[in-house]
Amino acid sequence: MKSVLVYSTGQGAVCPGCGKSTGQCVCRAGTSVPRGDGTVRVSRETKGRKGKGVTLISGVPPGAEELAALAKDLKQRCGTGGTVKDGVIEIQGDHRDRLIEELQSRGHRVKRAGG
């Protein structure tokens, strides 16, 4: 029977897969960030926001620092707020046309998604 560590003050966070500390985890070492089809999708959504619309930008090539910098530039270009959640950039308001032009000028292949 495999023993599972329930509580310890010495190791910190423990990986649920291999039971080692997260810094020494061996089961997640082989995983990589999945690559999309190379198309950036720009859509508008109001779900869960009390009717307020946001523009979603998904499919941007991964990289947390580059994604945050791109989000900052796009927010400044639109003159509005926004955030990055789970690899998706959210810009407050409906700025699809402006964002599509900006992303295309930066060399991305862009599609308008949704209605």
MMTF fields as JSON, N, C-alpha, C and O atoms, coordinates in Angstrom:
{
  "mmtfVersion": "1.0.0",
  "mmtfProducer": "UNKNOWN",
  "numBonds": 459,
  "numAtoms": 460,
  "numGroups": 115,
  "numChains": 1,
  "numModels": 1,
  "chainsPerModel": [1],
  "groupsPerChain": [115],
  "chainIdList": ["A"],
  "bondAtomList": [4, 2, 8, 6, 12, 10, 16, 14, 20, 18, 24, 22, 28, 26, 32, 30, 36, 34, 40, 38, 44, 42, 48, 46, 52, 50, 56, 54, 60, 58, 64, 62, 68, 66, 72, 70, 76, 74, 80, 78, 84, 82, 88, 86, 92, 90, 96, 94, 100, 98, 104, 102, 108, 106, 112, 110, 116, 114, 120, 118, 124, 122, 128, 126, 132, 130, 136, 134, 140, 138, 144, 142, 148, 146, 152, 150, 156, 154, 160, 158, 164, 162, 168, 166, 172, 170, 176, 174, 180, 178, 184, 182, 188, 186, 192, 190, 196, 194, 200, 198, 204, 202, 208, 206, 212, 210, 216, 214, 220, 218, 224, 222, 228, 226, 232, 230, 236, 234, 240, 238, 244, 242, 248, 246, 252, 250, 256, 254, 260, 258, 264, 262, 268, 266, 272, 270, 276, 274, 280, 278, 284, 282, 288, 286, 292, 290, 296, 294, 300, 298, 304, 302, 308, 306, 312, 310, 316, 314, 320, 318, 324, 322, 328, 326, 332, 330, 336, 334, 340, 338, 344, 342, 348, 346, 352, 350, 356, 354, 360, 358, 364, 362, 368, 366, 372, 370, 376, 374, 380, 378, 384, 382, 388, 386, 392, 390, 396, 394, 400, 398, 404, 402, 408, 406, 412, 410, 416, 414, 420, 418, 424, 422, 428, 426, 432, 430, 436, 434, 440, 438, 444, 442, 448, 446, 452, 450, 456, 454],
  "bondOrderList": [1, 1, 1, 1, 1, 1, 1, 1, 1, 1, 1, 1, 1, 1, 1, 1, 1, 1, 1, 1, 1, 1, 1, 1, 1, 1, 1, 1, 1, 1, 1, 1, 1, 1, 1, 1, 1, 1, 1, 1, 1, 1, 1, 1, 1, 1, 1, 1, 1, 1, 1, 1, 1, 1, 1, 1, 1, 1, 1, 1, 1, 1, 1, 1, 1, 1, 1, 1, 1, 1, 1, 1, 1, 1, 1, 1, 1, 1, 1, 1, 1, 1, 1, 1, 1, 1, 1, 1, 1, 1, 1, 1, 1, 1, 1, 1, 1, 1, 1, 1, 1, 1, 1, 1, 1, 1, 1, 1, 1, 1, 1, 1, 1, 1],
  "groupList": [{"groupName": "MET", "atomNameList": ["N", "CA", "C", "O"], "elementList": ["N", "C", "C", "O"], "formalChargeList": [0, 0, 0, 0], "bondAtomList": [1, 0, 2, 1, 3, 2], "bondOrderList": [1, 1, 2], "singleLetterCode": "M", "chemCompType": "L-PEPTIDE LINKING"}, {"groupName": "LYS", "atomNameList": ["N", "CA", "C", "O"], "elementList": ["N", "C", "C", "O"], "formalChargeList": [0, 0, 0, 0], "bondAtomList": [1, 0, 2, 1, 3, 2], "bondOrderList": [1, 1, 2], "singleLetterCode": "K", "chemCompType": "L-PEPTIDE LINKING"}, {"groupName": "SER", "atomNameList": ["N", "CA", "C", "O"], "elementList": ["N", "C", "C", "O"], "formalChargeList": [0, 0, 0, 0], "bondAtomList": [1, 0, 2, 1, 3, 2], "bondOrderList": [1, 1, 2], "singleLetterCode": "S", "chemCompType": "L-PEPTIDE LINKING"}, {"groupName": "VAL", "atomNameList": ["N", "CA", "C", "O"], "elementList": ["N", "C", "C", "O"], "formalChargeList": [0, 0, 0, 0], "bondAtomList": [1, 0, 2, 1, 3, 2], "bondOrderList": [1, 1, 2], "singleLetterCode": "V", "chemCompType": "L-PEPTIDE LINKING"}, {"groupName": "LEU", "atomNameList": ["N", "CA", "C", "O"], "elementList": ["N", "C", "C", "O"], "formalChargeList": [0, 0, 0, 0], "bondAtomList": [1, 0, 2, 1, 3, 2], "bondOrderList": [1, 1, 2], "singleLetterCode": "L", "chemCompType": "L-PEPTIDE LINKING"}, {"groupName": "TYR", "atomNameList": ["N", "CA", "C", "O"], "elementList": ["N", "C", "C", "O"], "formalChargeList": [0, 0, 0, 0], "bondAtomList": [1, 0, 2, 1, 3, 2], "bondOrderList": [1, 1, 2], "singleLetterCode": "Y", "chemCompType": "L-PEPTIDE LINKING"}, {"groupName": "THR", "atomNameList": ["N", "CA", "C", "O"], "elementList": ["N", "C", "C", "O"], "formalChargeList": [0, 0, 0, 0], "bondAtomList": [1, 0, 2, 1, 3, 2], "bondOrderList": [1, 1, 2], "singleLetterCode": "T", "chemCompType": "L-PEPTIDE LINKING"}, {"groupName": "GLY", "atomNameList": ["N", "CA", "C", "O"], "elementList": ["N", "C", "C", "O"], "formalChargeList": [0, 0, 0, 0], "bondAtomList": [1, 0, 2, 1, 3, 2], "bondOrderList": [1, 1, 2], "singleLetterCode": "G", "chemCompType": "PEPTIDE LINKING"}, {"groupName": "GLN", "atomNameList": ["N", "CA", "C", "O"], "elementList": ["N", "C", "C", "O"], "formalChargeList": [0, 0, 0, 0], "bondAtomList": [1, 0, 2, 1, 3, 2], "bondOrderList": [1, 1, 2], "singleLetterCode": "Q", "chemCompType": "L-PEPTIDE LINKING"}, {"groupName": "ALA", "atomNameList": ["N", "CA", "C", "O"], "elementList": ["N", "C", "C", "O"], "formalChargeList": [0, 0, 0, 0], "bondAtomList": [1, 0, 2, 1, 3, 2], "bondOrderList": [1, 1, 2], "singleLetterCode": "A", "chemCompType": "L-PEPTIDE LINKING"}, {"groupName": "CYS", "atomNameList": ["N", "CA", "C", "O"], "elementList": ["N", "C", "C", "O"], "formalChargeList": [0, 0, 0, 0], "bondAtomList": [1, 0, 2, 1, 3, 2], "bondOrderList": [1, 1, 2], "singleLetterCode": "C", "chemCompType": "L-PEPTIDE LINKING"}, {"groupName": "PRO", "atomNameList": ["N", "CA", "C", "O"], "elementList": ["N", "C", "C", "O"], "formalChargeList": [0, 0, 0, 0], "bondAtomList": [1, 0, 2, 1, 3, 2], "bondOrderList": [1, 1, 2], "singleLetterCode": "P", "chemCompType": "L-PEPTIDE LINKING"}, {"groupName": "ARG", "atomNameList": ["N", "CA", "C", "O"], "elementList": ["N", "C", "C", "O"], "formalChargeList": [0, 0, 0, 0], "bondAtomList": [1, 0, 2, 1, 3, 2], "bondOrderList": [1, 1, 2], "singleLetterCode": "R", "chemCompType": "L-PEPTIDE LINKING"}, {"groupName": "ASP", "atomNameList": ["N", "CA", "C", "O"], "elementList": ["N", "C", "C", "O"], "formalChargeList": [0, 0, 0, 0], "bondAtomList": [1, 0, 2, 1, 3, 2], "bondOrderList": [1, 1, 2], "singleLetterCode": "D", "chemCompType": "L-PEPTIDE LINKING"}, {"groupName": "GLU", "atomNameList": ["N", "CA", "C", "O"], "elementList": ["N", "C", "C", "O"], "formalChargeList": [0, 0, 0, 0], "bondAtomList": [1, 0, 2, 1, 3, 2], "bondOrderList": [1, 1, 2], "singleLetterCode": "E", "chemCompType": "L-PEPTIDE LINKING"}, {"groupName": "ILE", "atomNameList": ["N", "CA", "C", "O"], "elementList": ["N", "C", "C", "O"], "formalChargeList": [0, 0, 0, 0], "bondAtomList": [1, 0, 2, 1, 3, 2], "bondOrderList": [1, 1, 2], "singleLetterCode": "I", "chemCompType": "L-PEPTIDE LINKING"}, {"groupName": "HIS", "atomNameList": ["N", "CA", "C", "O"], "elementList": ["N", "C", "C", "O"], "formalChargeList": [0, 0, 0, 0], "bondAtomList": [1, 0, 2, 1, 3, 2], "bondOrderList": [1, 1, 2], "singleLetterCode": "H", "chemCompType": "L-PEPTIDE LINKING"}],
  "groupTypeList": [0, 1, 2, 3, 4, 3, 5, 2, 6, 7, 8, 7, 9, 3, 10, 11, 7, 10, 7, 1, 2, 6, 7, 8, 10, 3, 10, 12, 9, 7, 6, 2, 3, 11, 12, 7, 13, 7, 6, 3, 12, 3, 2, 12, 14, 6, 1, 7, 12, 1, 7, 1, 7, 3, 6, 4, 15, 2, 7, 3, 11, 11, 7, 9, 14, 14, 4, 9, 9, 4, 9, 1, 13, 4, 1, 8, 12, 10, 7, 6, 7, 7, 6, 3, 1, 13, 7, 3, 15, 14, 15, 8, 7, 13, 16, 12, 13, 12, 4, 15, 14, 14, 4, 8, 2, 12, 7, 16, 12, 3, 1, 12, 9, 7, 7],
  "groupIdList": [1, 2, 3, 4, 5, 6, 7, 8, 9, 10, 11, 12, 13, 14, 15, 16, 17, 18, 19, 20, 21, 22, 23, 24, 25, 26, 27, 28, 29, 30, 31, 32, 33, 34, 35, 36, 37, 38, 39, 40, 41, 42, 43, 44, 45, 46, 47, 48, 49, 50, 51, 52, 53, 54, 55, 56, 57, 58, 59, 60, 61, 62, 63, 64, 65, 66, 67, 68, 69, 70, 71, 72, 73, 74, 75, 76, 77, 78, 79, 80, 81, 82, 83, 84, 85, 86, 87, 88, 89, 90, 91, 92, 93, 94, 95, 96, 97, 98, 99, 100, 101, 102, 103, 104, 105, 106, 107, 108, 109, 110, 111, 112, 113, 114, 115],
  "secStructList": [7, 7, 7, 7, 7, 7, 7, 7, 1, 1, 1, 7, 1, 5, 7, 6, 6, 6, 7, 1, 5, 4, 4, 4, 7, 1, 1, 1, 6, 6, 7, 7, 7, 7, 7, 7, 7, 1, 3, 3, 3, 3, 3, 3, 3, 7, 6, 6, 6, 6, 6, 7, 7, 3, 3, 3, 3, 3, 7, 7, 7, 7, 7, 2, 2, 2, 2, 2, 2, 2, 2, 2, 2, 2, 2, 2, 2, 2, 6, 1, 7, 3, 3, 3, 3, 6, 6, 3, 3, 3, 3, 3, 1, 7, 7, 2, 2, 2, 2, 2, 2, 2, 2, 2, 2, 6, 6, 7, 3, 3, 3, 3, 7, 7, 7],
  "xCoordList": [0.84, 0.0, 0.889, 1.867, 0.549, 1.318, 0.928, -0.254, 1.919, 1.611, 1.588, 2.426, 0.633, 0.476, 0.673, 0.05, 1.536, 1.805, 0.577, 0.077, 0.094, -1.101, -0.741, -1.362, 0.245, 0.597, 2.067, 2.59, 2.719, 4.114, 4.444, 3.974, 5.25, 5.665, 7.014, 7.441, 7.694, 9.045, 9.151, 10.125, 8.195, 8.36, 7.669, 8.1, 6.651, 5.884, 4.858, 4.266, 4.631, 3.644, 4.128, 5.304, 3.206, 3.53, 2.74, 1.544, 3.396, 2.748, 1.824, 2.255, 0.568, -0.339, -0.014, -0.426, 0.709, 1.016, 2.14, 1.981, 3.283, 4.446, 4.731, 5.525, 4.108, 4.299, 5.539, 5.824, 6.283, 7.481, 7.119, 6.04, 8.05, 7.792, 7.719, 8.306, 7.007, 6.792, 8.093, 8.157, 9.1, 10.392, 11.128, 11.96, 10.839, 11.505, 10.575, 10.897, 9.43, 8.425, 9.005, 9.647, 8.774, 9.259, 8.135, 8.396, 6.901, 5.807, 5.402, 4.853, 5.649, 5.263, 6.426, 6.253, 7.585, 8.757, 8.621, 9.147, 7.925, 7.794, 6.65, 6.527, 5.813, 4.68, 5.12, 6.026, 4.48, 4.79, 3.492, 2.404, 3.615, 2.449, 1.889, 2.627, 0.592, 0.038, 0.006, -0.33, 0.348, 0.363, -0.962, -1.498, -1.479, -2.736, -2.487, -1.45, -3.432, -3.303, -2.614, -2.494, -2.157, -1.439, -2.333, -1.853, -3.619, -4.564, -5.007, -5.406, -4.94, -5.422, -6.891, -7.25, -7.741, -9.178, -9.633, -9.292, -10.405, -10.916, -12.436, -13.077, -13.011, -14.458, -14.965, -14.184, -16.28, -16.922, -17.789, -18.43, -17.813, -18.587, -19.186, -18.574, -20.402, -21.043, -21.424, -21.872, -21.256, -21.685, -20.983, -19.757, -21.765, -21.205, -20.674, -19.949, -21.026, -20.488, -21.597, -21.366, -22.785, -23.943, -24.226, -24.554, -24.099, -24.397, -23.269, -23.371, -22.201, -21.052, -20.246, -19.908, -19.945, -19.21, -17.707, -17.201, -17.002, -15.544, -15.111, -15.819, -13.967, -13.383, -12.347, -11.44, -12.478, -11.564, -10.596, -10.993, -9.323, -8.283, -7.646, -6.965, -7.866, -7.32, -6.455, -6.549, -5.616, -4.755, -3.446, -2.714, -3.129, -1.846, -0.758, -0.927, 0.344, 1.404, 1.795, 1.87, 2.048, 2.278, 3.548, 4.48, 3.537, 4.642, 4.044, 3.512, 4.122, 3.422, 3.87, 3.039, 5.16, 5.658, 5.292, 4.904, 5.417, 5.072, 3.579, 3.148, 2.783, 1.329, 0.903, 0.028, 1.51, 1.191, 1.606, 0.887, 2.742, 3.194, 2.281, 1.967, 1.853, 0.929, -0.403, -0.978, -0.896, -2.158, -2.043, -2.969, -0.927, -0.732, -0.759, -1.39, -0.073, -0.048, -1.443, -1.837, -2.189, -3.527, -4.488, -5.337, -4.357, -5.208, -4.925, -5.849, -3.659, -3.302, -3.821, -4.28, -3.751, -4.233, -5.733, -6.211, -6.481, -7.931, -8.325, -9.465, -7.442, -7.752, -8.718, -9.593, -8.567, -9.487, -8.749, -7.551, -9.448, -8.846, -8.97, -9.539, -8.426, -8.486, -7.586, -6.987, -7.497, -6.695, -6.288, -6.715, -5.454, -5.071, -5.5, -5.064, -6.346, -6.808, -6.653, -7.204, -5.919, -5.741, -5.297, -5.783, -4.393, -3.867, -4.777, -4.5, -5.868, -6.799, -6.756, -6.867, -6.597, -6.576, -8.008, -8.717, -8.432, -9.76, -9.59, -8.897, -10.233, -10.21, -11.639, -12.564, -11.828, -13.162, -13.732, -13.053, -14.998, -15.669, -15.548, -14.875, -16.206, -16.187, -15.187, -15.498, -13.994, -12.906, -12.376, -11.193, -13.249, -12.794, -12.077, -10.994, -12.663, -12.069, -10.682, -9.742, -10.562, -9.286, -8.232, -7.074, -8.642, -7.691, -7.26, -6.102, -8.182, -7.824, -6.771, -5.786, -6.979, -5.996, -4.64, -3.605, -4.648, -3.391, -2.646, -1.43, -3.369, -2.723, -2.19, -1.123, -2.919, -2.429, -1.178, -0.278, -1.12, 0.069, 1.281, 2.423, 1.029, 2.121, 2.514, 3.399, 1.873, 2.272, 1.505, 1.921, 0.407, -0.395, -1.454, -1.935, -1.797, -2.924, -4.165, -4.245, -5.138, -6.256, -7.57, -7.775, -8.477, -9.835, -10.808, -10.551, -11.926, -13.008, -13.895, -14.451, -14.021, -14.794, -16.121, -16.228, -17.113, -18.421, -19.212, -18.889, -20.252, -21.159, -20.672, -21.324],
  "yCoordList": [-1.177, 0.0, 1.245, 1.316, 2.207, 3.437, 4.381, 4.653, 4.87, 5.817, 7.227, 7.595, 7.996, 9.365, 10.274, 10.087, 11.251, 12.205, 13.075, 13.691, 13.124, 13.899, 15.305, 16.273, 15.43, 16.738, 16.76, 15.816, 17.834, 17.998, 19.484, 20.231, 19.902, 21.302, 21.497, 22.634, 20.416, 20.525, 20.676, 21.26, 20.178, 20.145, 21.264, 21.603, 21.838, 22.837, 22.156, 21.158, 22.67, 22.108, 20.772, 20.611, 19.807, 18.459, 18.146, 18.427, 17.568, 17.171, 15.985, 15.006, 16.049, 14.933, 13.701, 12.596, 13.861, 12.736, 11.858, 10.642, 12.461, 11.668, 11.738, 10.942, 12.667, 12.751, 13.513, 13.598, 14.069, 14.838, 16.316, 16.727, 17.117, 18.553, 19.102, 18.527, 20.2, 20.718, 21.11, 21.082, 21.464, 21.785, 20.565, 20.687, 19.379, 18.142, 17.202, 16.026, 17.697, 16.885, 16.301, 17.009, 15.007, 14.35, 14.024, 13.78, 14.014, 13.619, 14.754, 14.479, 16.003, 17.123, 17.656, 18.616, 17.069, 17.567, 17.375, 18.18, 16.326, 16.034, 16.755, 16.697, 17.428, 18.1, 19.422, 20.081, 19.795, 21.062, 21.811, 21.242, 23.078, 23.898, 23.495, 23.484, 23.16, 22.76, 23.926, 25.05, 23.66, 24.698, 24.665, 23.594, 25.823, 25.912, 25.793, 25.288, 26.255, 26.183, 27.407, 27.534, 28.317, 29.494, 30.669, 31.688, 30.538, 31.603, 32.266, 31.589, 33.58, 34.344, 34.65, 35.152, 34.348, 34.567, 35.728, 35.796, 36.633, 37.801, 37.687, 37.586, 37.704, 37.566, 38.511, 39.142, 38.597, 39.444, 38.555, 37.63, 38.83, 38.01, 38.89, 39.867, 38.528, 39.237, 38.294, 38.741, 37.007, 36.015, 36.19, 36.279, 36.24, 36.333, 37.695, 37.833, 38.712, 40.053, 41.091, 42.283, 40.643, 41.523, 42.397, 43.575, 41.826, 42.551, 43.389, 43.907, 43.534, 44.314, 43.462, 42.318, 44.009, 43.26, 43.407, 44.468, 42.326, 42.359, 41.717, 40.873, 42.112, 41.518, 40.506, 40.836, 39.267, 38.187, 37.926, 37.862, 37.775, 37.459, 36.158, 36.114, 35.09, 33.785, 33.255, 33.717, 32.282, 31.676, 32.393, 32.073, 33.362, 34.053, 33.065, 32.381, 32.977, 32.041, 32.225, 33.355, 31.112, 31.176, 31.922, 32.084, 32.36, 33.103, 34.133, 35.145, 33.892, 34.729, 36.187, 37.093, 36.414, 37.785, 38.499, 39.667, 37.791, 38.398, 38.654, 39.66, 37.742, 37.895, 39.1, 39.86, 39.279, 40.431, 41.733, 42.728, 41.74, 42.946, 43.267, 44.432, 42.23, 42.445, 42.985, 43.893, 42.43, 42.902, 44.366, 45.147, 44.733, 46.124, 47.06, 48.116, 46.673, 47.501, 47.628, 48.707, 46.515, 46.545, 47.379, 48.084, 47.303, 48.117, 49.604, 50.416, 49.953, 51.349, 51.802, 52.935, 50.928, 51.253, 51.53, 52.401, 50.78, 50.959, 51.999, 52.463, 52.375, 53.352, 52.823, 53.551, 51.552, 50.922, 49.9, 49.684, 49.279, 48.292, 46.893, 46.67, 45.968, 44.571, 43.738, 44.232, 42.448, 41.519, 40.331, 40.199, 39.469, 38.203, 37.09, 37.054, 36.182, 35.049, 33.772, 33.659, 32.823, 31.509, 31.596, 30.84, 32.496, 32.618, 33.355, 33.394, 33.946, 34.709, 36.164, 36.455, 37.066, 38.496, 39.011, 38.787, 39.698, 40.303, 41.819, 42.381, 42.472, 43.929, 44.419, 43.93, 45.368, 45.86, 46.615, 47.446, 46.318, 46.989, 46.22, 45.191, 46.724, 46.086, 46.807, 47.848, 46.254, 46.851, 45.859, 45.885, 44.986, 43.92, 44.442, 43.962, 45.416, 45.905, 46.51, 46.226, 47.332, 47.979, 46.931, 47.03, 45.931, 44.913, 44.003, 43.59, 43.689, 42.854, 43.568, 42.956, 44.857, 45.624, 45.654, 45.472, 45.883, 45.971, 44.638, 44.606, 43.54, 42.221, 41.842, 41.236, 42.19, 41.903, 42.713, 42.224, 43.945, 44.757, 44.213, 44.489, 43.445, 42.819, 41.464, 40.8, 41.044, 39.822, 38.578, 37.477, 38.7, 37.526, 37.253, 38.166, 35.975, 35.6, 35.654, 34.925, 36.504, 36.795, 36.414, 36.637, 35.829, 35.524, 36.178, 36.268, 36.635, 37.155, 35.963, 35.316, 35.682, 34.531, 35.0, 36.122, 34.159, 34.506, 35.377, 35.465, 36.022, 36.818, 38.137, 38.922],
  "zCoordList": [0.0, 0.0, 0.0, 0.744, -0.821, -0.935, 0.198, 0.412, 0.913, 1.983, 1.417, 0.593, 1.861, 1.412, 2.61, 3.654, 2.453, 3.509, 3.718, 2.777, 4.951, 5.258, 5.716, 5.279, 6.583, 7.114, 7.473, 8.064, 7.113, 7.47, 7.463, 6.605, 8.421, 8.442, 7.778, 7.579, 7.432, 6.912, 5.414, 4.938, 4.643, 3.194, 2.448, 1.346, 2.975, 2.235, 1.363, 1.774, 0.164, -0.75, -1.283, -1.611, -1.368, -1.812, -3.076, -3.144, -4.073, -5.318, -5.046, -4.438, -5.478, -5.227, -6.065, -5.71, -7.16, -8.032, -7.518, -7.421, -7.186, -6.791, -5.296, -4.797, -4.56, -3.119, -2.693, -1.498, -3.637, -3.309, -3.234, -3.66, -2.681, -2.625, -4.054, -4.971, -4.241, -5.586, -6.285, -7.514, -5.552, -6.152, -6.671, -7.57, -6.122, -6.515, -7.269, -7.441, -7.722, -8.404, -9.693, -10.469, -9.915, -11.116, -12.087, -13.265, -11.625, -12.514, -13.456, -14.523, -13.107, -13.962, -14.786, -15.537, -14.666, -15.389, -16.891, -17.659, -17.331, -18.755, -19.426, -20.649, -18.671, -19.286, -19.888, -19.378, -20.961, -21.607, -21.848, -21.757, -22.153, -22.421, -23.78, -24.765, -23.857, -25.146, -26.12, -25.746, -27.335, -28.353, -29.09, -29.374, -29.392, -30.125, -31.619, -32.05, -32.39, -33.839, -34.422, -35.641, -33.549, -34.003, -34.354, -34.85, -34.104, -34.401, -33.114, -32.167, -33.076, -31.933, -32.188, -33.254, -31.209, -31.366, -30.481, -29.3, -31.071, -30.359, -30.329, -31.375, -29.125, -28.984, -27.905, -27.192, -27.801, -26.793, -25.926, -26.425, -24.623, -23.699, -22.608, -22.176, -22.166, -21.062, -19.941, -18.886, -20.145, -19.175, -17.829, -17.768, -16.756, -15.414, -15.043, -14.058, -15.823, -15.553, -15.413, -15.618, -15.069, -14.851, -16.068, -15.925, -17.264, -18.492, -19.042, -20.154, -18.295, -18.77, -19.748, -19.447, -20.893, -21.901, -21.761, -21.396, -22.056, -22.119, -23.427, -23.977, -23.914, -25.101, -24.653, -23.889, -25.128, -24.76, -25.9, -27.064, -25.557, -26.531, -26.084, -25.06, -26.857, -26.491, -27.631, -28.768, -27.309, -28.31, -28.521, -29.458, -27.669, -27.778, -27.346, -26.337, -28.079, -27.688, -26.226, -25.743, -25.509, -24.064, -23.679, -24.468, -22.449, -21.865, -20.935, -21.39, -19.641, -18.669, -18.727, -18.677, -18.832, -18.837, -20.135, -20.116, -21.273, -22.549, -22.636, -23.201, -22.074, -22.094, -21.268, -21.684, -20.111, -19.257, -19.935, -19.846, -20.605, -21.301, -22.485, -22.729, -23.222, -24.333, -23.821, -24.422, -22.714, -22.135, -21.73, -21.946, -21.152, -20.737, -21.948, -21.903, -23.03, -24.232, -24.848, -25.29, -24.875, -25.47, -24.631, -25.175, -23.306, -22.43, -22.649, -22.677, -22.803, -23.053, -24.406, -24.55, -25.392, -26.742, -26.736, -27.463, -25.904, -25.832, -24.799, -24.813, -23.92, -22.886, -21.855, -21.385, -21.498, -20.556, -19.707, -19.893, -18.788, -17.9, -18.46, -19.529, -17.714, -18.112, -17.239, -16.284, -17.581, -16.799, -17.657, -18.804, -17.083, -17.712, -16.771, -15.62, -17.239, -16.445, -17.251, -18.346, -16.73, -17.352, -18.809, -19.65, -19.108, -20.464, -21.427, -22.626, -20.923, -21.755, -21.305, -20.114, -22.252, -21.937, -21.989, -22.97, -20.938, -20.886, -20.894, -20.046, -21.863, -21.97, -21.754, -22.403, -20.859, -20.564, -21.754, -22.357, -22.091, -23.199, -24.496, -24.559, -25.536, -26.849, -27.741, -28.32, -27.85, -28.64, -29.672, -30.011, -30.169, -31.064, -32.305, -32.639, -32.99, -34.24, -34.007, -34.75, -32.985, -32.668, -32.282, -32.688, -31.498, -31.053, -32.198, -32.259, -33.104, -34.254, -35.104, -35.516, -35.365, -36.137, -35.444, -36.085, -34.133, -33.378, -33.38, -33.568, -33.171, -33.144, -34.52, -34.623, -35.576, -36.925, -37.245, -37.927, -36.755, -36.99, -36.227, -36.593, -35.174, -34.415, -34.994, -34.454, -36.082, -36.772, -36.375, -36.737, -35.651, -35.267, -36.343, -37.012, -36.486, -37.329, -36.45, -35.462, -36.786, -35.906, -36.548, -37.741, -35.745, -36.171, -35.218, -34.018, -35.751, -34.911, -34.569, -35.456, -33.28, -32.82, -32.248, -31.752, -32.316, -31.768, -32.721, -33.906, -32.206, -33.047, -33.28, -33.968]
}
